[in-house]
Each structure stands twice: as C-alpha cells, then as structure tokens.
Amino acid sequence: MRLAATVLALLLPQIATAQVAANLLADNVSLRGENTLIASGNVEVFYGDSRLTATRIVYSQDTDQLSIEGPIFITGPDGEIFMADSAEIDPKLENGILLGARLVLDERLQLAAARIDTSPTASQLTRVAATSCSVCDGRPPLWDIRAGRVTHDEEAQQLYFEDATFRVRGVPLVWLPKIRLPDPSLERATGLLIPRYRSTDQLGFGVKLPYFIALADDRDVTITPYLSLNTVTVEGRYRQAFANGDLLVEGALSSDNQTDDTLRGYIRADAEFWLPSGYTLTFDGTATTDDGYLQTYGYSDADRLESTLRFEKVEARSLAWAEISAYQTLLDDENNAGLPPLVAEARYEESRDMWGGLLTIGADGDLFLRYGEDTGGLDRDVFRVGAEVDWVKDYVLSSGLLVRNDVGLRADWYVFNDELLYDSGVRFTPEAAVTLSYPMIRTGAKGVTDIIEPKVMVGWTGDYGTDIPNEDSTSVEFDESNLFSLSRFPGEDRIEPGLQAAAGLSWSRTADNGLSARFVLGRVFREEAADFTDSSGLSGTTSDWLVAGQFMLPDGIGLAGRSVLDNNFTPSKSEIAIDWNGIKMDLAASYVFLDTDLAENRDGDVSEWAVDAEYRFDDIWTLGVNGRYDIAAEAPAEAGFDIGWQNECVTVEFSASRRYTSSTSVEPTTDYGLSIGLTGFGTSASGAAARRTCTK
C-alpha cells in the first residue's frame, strides 16, 4: 500500500526547524532502529521547489544524508534537472554526490558526467560530455564538447569547461584548455557571439567575430572585428536603456585598399526619450566618410542620408513639433551644398469646437539653408513663417446627403538670401470648399456589407502677394487621400489657385469571413492650371483619372494598387503591391511604373518589380528569395537568396546576393554570408525545430 507521510520533517532536525518541511511519498516506508528510515517503491521527496524521484531511499539521522538508488530524477528550484544511477545527498536536496549522472539545463543542454558534486550555488561535473543534440544509442551526437571537468555556477549562470574538446560526430576538431560559456537560461553575458562569415567581390573572404560586453543591466557594448583579405574593420554598437528612453549608437572604422583614404567609416545614432508633460525627443542620424562606404560594406543602400532631431507633443486636440534635419547625398549627380543640406521646421496646431463646427488654428515655419553663395538660385536660402485658421462643419440632410463646409485663410512671410529672381514678402491664401457625398449601404447574406458613395467637392483658392520659389513641393503624389483636398501639394510653397472641383466614386465591401475590398475612381477639374509636373497626373485644367483599390482575402492575401491614367488609359504612374502571410509561405511583391519626367529628375521610364519571399518546407528547412528587376532597362538591379537549416542543436544560415547597379563610387558586387550557431548556450535559438527521432 502506498503511504504518504511527513516523516522526514519529524526525523530531520534541520528540516523540522525550517519553514518548509520535506514530504515523502513511497509504496513502503519503514524504520530500522531509531535513526534510519527506509523508503522503497516509487519514492518521491518534495522540499520547497525541489522534487526527487527514485527507487529506494535510505536516510540516516546520524549522518544526516540520503543514500539513493536509481534511476534518480531531481528537479531543482531553477528548473535544472539531474538524473543519476545513485547518489548521496542531504535532505534539502542541495549538497551531495551523484554517480553516473546527467544534468539538463533549460530543457536544452544536457551534460552527462561520471560524477556530479552539487551545492546550493554551483555543481562540479567530472568526465563530462555536453550537447544539445539528440543522443541515440551507439551513435555520437552531431556535436558535443568533452571535458575533464565542468563547473556550473548557478548564480552567475555560467559554465566553465576545463580540458575541453569540441567534436563533430565523435571526431575531435578543436582542443581548448579552458572555455567559459553561458548556460541556456542566461539572457545577457559578456563573451563571444556567433561568428559570421562574409565574402564579397570587393573585400574578399572575411570573418566577423562579435564580442558582447554587458556593462550593466541597462547598457552594453558589442565590438566586432571584421578581418578580410582587403580590409581590417572594427564595428561597434552601444545600447543603453534609460528610465525615460533608449539610446543606440553604432558604427564602423575601416582601413582597406578600396580608396586612397587612410581610414573610412560611418556612425549612426538612434535615440528616443519621453519627457515631462507628454513631450517626446527623438534623434535618428547617420554620417559616413565617403559615398561608397555603406554599400561596399553592406550597411545600407540609401542614396541620401538624413539626420533628424525632433521634439513633439501630440494630444487629442493639439499638436506641437519642431525638428532639424541635415542631409548628405551619396549620388554622383548631386552635391551637398544644393540639397539643401540643412532644414529646420516647426508647427503648432490646435482644434476646438466653435460655431457648430471644428475650428483649427495653426502656426508653422521652416528654414532651408545652403552652404554656397550663388545668387542664381542654386544656393538660395529660404526662411518662411506662416499662420492659418480653418473652420469645418459637417452635417447630414434629411435625404441622407452628407455636407461638409470648409473655410480657411493662410498667410506666409518669406525671406530669401542669395536670390535674385524672387523678392521677400507676404502671400495670403484664402480658401473655401463644399463637399457633398451620398453613401448607400446594402447588407446581404453571410454578413456581406456593401457601401457605394459618390462624392463631389467644389472649392476655390486665392493667391495674393509675392511670388514664391518651389522648395518643399517638388514631388507630388496623386492618391485617394488628397483627391478631395483643396491642395495636393505636400508643402506650402505651391497652391492650386482659382476655382476647382473633384468628383469621385468609392465602393467598399466587408464580410464576416475576413474578406474586405475598396475601390476608388476620381478626377479633378480646374479653372486654371497649377504648377504640377506632367507625370503627376495633375497638370493642366483636367487631371488624369485616379484609380485605386485594396483587397484582403480570407486566406491572408492582401492586394493594393493605384494608377493615374489619361483619357487613352495610358498610365503616367502606377504601383501595385501583394502581401501574403501563409502557414508555409510569406510573400511581399510590388511593381512600380513612373513615366519619363525631367522635372522629377527622370530622363527615362522607371518600370521595376521587386519580390521578397520565404518558404518553409518543414520545421528544419527554409528558403528565402529577394530581388529587383528593371523592366525598362531589361536588366536585374538586385537578386539574392538565403537558405536556413536548423534542428534541435544547430542553426545554419547561408545567403548570397548580387547588386548589379554601379556608379563612380560603387561597383557591382556579389556578397556571400554564412553563420553557424550551436543551440544550448546563452540566448541561442530555443530549438524550435522538430527534434529528430532515434531510429534503429
């Protein structure tokens, strides 16, 4: 008959005086004399968060020790698991000797040892084999580490190996007299990270050896030497978490044979801080020594670098922000002096209910500063400060017609430097608009809802005062968000003067099965032409047709597209994007067409598709592909693939990419990458792949 008792708590003085008593469960419990307890048959001992199971236990009060016969299974308070053939251990399950034992950490890393000496803070293992791979009878694991001695420091969460040999399928490859590795439960530890191998046409074969330094709980540094045939590079990353924000600084310094420069490099900083009274301070900036460095080393493919310091506060009825941006061009046909390289902007806006509608008042300003002193306009400096007031009222007529009235006035004061064609002065812009829409709703079977909404906007904008050069509205996008706006320019320098109208029709559908769709068709009509480029679709007194739609299917496929078509249905701008997140596959693909337009710095058509996809064959193999193809040039721009393989103890990633475009600072190049990681140490992968099954 199985017995349950608190006999150990009664017999053991040090346990009886403790706050937690030891409990014993066994099929048979007996006393030998007055000082010896014997338990046999499905024995279980519980002490605090520790649990022990065994075949037979003998407790002697004289020695205050448990003599245990296996198989023995001990679960510690921190989740570690001990297995042994026999053991001598104290009743608290802390100090003892386990023979023919095995230690399992975080259910990932197992260490088999001839002997394990345990204590509350550390365990000493003798003649050890450590691996996170499946171990099958008669076959060596995929990899293991053999060591004469291993110390597991539970407080520091570290494993110290002595006289260690790394083996692959039982074949010794590397001998190390001493090595320290983090145990699987440790999230941050100073030490080497997984090496990465990289080979490019320009730099040759190289290896990156990242070394992580945990300075404190809130900050760390990673130093990565990058040694290649044609470069010696040191990469660095510093991270710090504050009570009110985060900071990241990274960069690299190189000495190579790619240019005549002695040293090349870059630095990037990213910070965000939450200040009192709801304000936020952010900074994101990058700088480099030369135009080709970032692409050569694979850090970035950006054509221009932007560094921005922003201060903002957003509330339900108000908005305040200010920012300063610095730009650095990496293009061959641009110079930093004419970008402009320095831009400062600020805005305040507040809304309140008034006169039955919503009144919005705002003030803003910006500064475009160039280095040069050319008075022909190339080095023009511009300062603008403006204010605006806008009142909007929405109401519904008894017929169901929605009406929106919009009235506003804006004033801007411009000051120019190094400029001969334009005089400083003030421009006033009054505006008014009425928008009518009539939504029609139909609900059908299976939870399907359709909404059809014809919409018309009639408005007028005045232009009084000084002539203004165009600094902030050189690139315009005609889309469904600004179809019914009085101005479709992104900035303040350009307006759409005179009388205008916009007409459009939208249809949307939703269903209970997750299907959703939306379609928009519209056009703009004007009394006089505005300063739009030919390819924008907005030049002249009648715009091109805007056609846009979005679809989301129940199986996770999303499709979005937009096109600007003339009367012959010839597009000047088109784009379409597909997104699919499936069980086995993730896909993101897009197509873009832009017509030739010298005003937008395009001396030829842009017709390009891009794809980024990943397919998961099973829990072990994954394949990813990505690429960009220039249809107009009938040539690829970029192409690449990566292959991932993982099991319960190894993760391997191989990638290859080719960049075909070139400039005077960057040549076409092929880039290969390889990384191999061993699961079971520190924050390595958790072995999510299916564990292999041992077969005979």
Phi, psi and omega in degrees: 000136181282132183247149172235134184206163170251040184297320182298322179296331181277328185273331188261113183301316185287336175278321181297330180272352179278165181287334181247128180268150174273137179242143184238133171237134180199159175291323181223131175230128181217162177248137174248110186068212182256348189237004184233129178246135180237126176236136182216157178079102178051056184278135174226134177236131179241129173219109184061235179266007180261148181219137180231135171236144183200175177274320184209139178230134174239122178249127177250123180290334180294318181263348183054045181228152173256123172262121192238137175250138186268185009290139185250139179224117182237128174251121183276170182294336180263009177094355178289151184236127175249137171231140184204162176276322178206162184200153168238118188213154180282163185296342178277000180061037183244303183257131178176183180234127177244131181251144183057052195251166177216135178245127180244124182250125175056029179057024182232305186261126178244137180236111177267134185218152174292329181207142175232123174259117185257152173211169182298335185246343184203159175231137177253124181247136182243136181052080194246147168232119184244134177197159171248008180274161174294136180249115181249148183302129175082356181232135178289152177291168180302317172213152173203163177242119175263135182216147176291328182205142177226133175248125177257106177274104185289328179289316179277349182056050181231151174243125180249115181261138175237138181054059188258146177228126177270130185234148172238118184052039177083356182265120179294132179244317185224134175249132180231125180295323177212145178206141178244131179227145177286146176282164189299338184276352183276126181274327182221127180209138176294132179155179180290140173260182183296126177295151176233139182249137184220138178224127178228161179297326185273321186258347181077193181281138179208170180226141176250130183239084182289136177238119184263133179236113177275098182289323179193181180295337185251003181204152179204166179226139173238121178251126184233100170292134178240108184250121181223174183295330186240013180204151166236115188231144172238120176260149180219148176217130178238131178232140175213134176255128178253167177297334182236024179169187182220152179223134175226127176230128178219159181182185180205153177226129188230147168236110186222183180251022183275332179223179177277353181292139178292315179229142176231157179178184176206165175215143179222139178228140179221120184218149175214130182226136177261114187263168178300158177065021174086009180275151178233135177243122180232152175216134176216113185214147178222139176219147181221159184283331183208168188293328188262357188296311186298318180287323180299320183264002175076021181277328182195151174251015184294144175272331178225146178253133180239132175239122189229132171249121187231138179233122186210160175215126182239125176232177185298324184240009181210158180215133176220130177204155176212141180210153175235129182235138174241139185240145175227120181274145175244009181271148183292326186264017177235156173231150185296329184295334184254013186297302008282155183282340182228126180228131176237137182219152177206151179204143171229138182215139180216139180239149177207153178284128181201138176056035177080002179224200181246120179259127179238127175241146182205160176217142180208171179197158176208160181223126175247113187241127178244157186282323190282181181232026178289124182272007179274004178106341181290331180244031182292136171256138183228131173237132180225140171224136185216166177217152182211156174222138184217136180233129183232136175226130177248140174205163184241128176281165182298335179283352183097001179286129177269132182235134174234126174254135183223122179228135181206165177215135179228142176229134181228135177249124184247139174231130183243148175226146185057047184216130180253335187276334184239141178257147175296147180173190185243141174238134177250138182227092172278154180206154178205146182206150172233129181239129179242135176216151183225086180288134177240125187245137175225131177248124182248195181289159177060031175072024180273129179235126178247139176230121175246129185224103168284146186213139179223137176234131174237126184212170179217141178227130178262156180223104183231130177122206188287154173283145187236133172287159184265110178249324190246008183226040182281338180237124186237138174243123177264111183216181185293341180285334181241012180303320182253028176267154176285336176225129179255008174280142182285340183244199184256346188288332181243143177230170176251092188284157174088192182277139179212162177215150176227136180229140181200168179221133177235147176225134178224150179220138173229152180218158182294337182278007178098355178288134174215147181208151177211139180224136182228134176227132182196169182205157182240140178235139183227156173285323178220153184288150176252172187276064177258153176285161183296322185278354181290339185084004184242003181287158181080188181271344177233126183282168169289170176282133173262124178234124182215150179200154175222140179224140174229118182267157183299334182274013175095004180274127178242139181225130178222138181209158179207141178212148175246115189242139175277187183295339177266011181060031174266126184279144169257331174215135178212147174207146177215142182224140178238136178224132182216121175245099183252182180294318182253344188221141170241131184222133172226118181224150181211155175226137181227134173231129177229128182287158176301132181201105180295332179293337176252022176061038174237110179269010177197165179295146171250117179222110191213140170242154180222148180217143175217113187221152174223132179240130179257104180295318179198199180285355186249312187256138171224148178227129177238142176226148176208153180182162173226133181236127179271102183291322181298319180271354182053047181207148177287149175259316178213151175205147180192164175209160174217145180238130178241138177223133179210147167231203185288348187225353183220140173234126181235131177230127177235135181224152175215137180216153180226126174254120187267334182290155180214162175212185179292340183257341183225130178260157173304143185210153174247136187234127177243142179223146180212134174220141180230124181237144178257122179285141174122352180238129176060224185265027177295170185304149187276010180071045182289341179292157181298133179285134182294150179259132178290131179238154180279000000 
